[in-house]
């Protein structure tokens, strides 16, 4: 979850940098500077990679949450049937 939040924060920063307008090097400004084009292309590729990573992290988090829910249901059923010892007070 921490990785997902970090990735989203980084993704937002990259998106702001791409769309935030840095003088004549802003995306869509018509700059003819090859260095600016290369930089924008590189940031776009990094943004795509981050999106893919966030999608993967979300999938993993959903799977882990489903497994946790399943385990909690199994433990609740076992507790109801008396298969587990009494829960100790802290």
Secondary structure as UniProt FT lines:
FT   HELIX           2..19
FT   HELIX           23..25
FT   TURN            27..28
FT   HELIX           34..80
FT   TURN            81..82
//
